[in-house]
Amino acid sequence: MAAISTVVARDTYAALSKRQNWAAQEPGVITVFCIVGVVGIGLICLFIYKKLVARRERRQAVV
C-alpha cells in the first residue's frame, strides 16, 4: 500500500513540475487586466469622492 502512494506522489509531483506559468506566457493579458483594474478603482474612487463632496455641501447648507 505504501508503494502505491509513493508512485502517486511521484506522478503528481512530476505533473506539477511540468506546468507552465500562464502569466509569463501571456504578458499582454495581464497588462490589460492591470489597466482595467486601475481604471475601475479610479472610477470607484471618483464616485465615492463625488458622494462625499455632495454630502459635505448638504451638511454646510443645513448649518
Secondary structure, 3 states (H helix, E strand, C coil): CHHHHHHHHHHHHHHHHCCCCHHHHCHHHHHHHHHHHHHHHHHHHHHHHHHHHHHHHHHHHHC
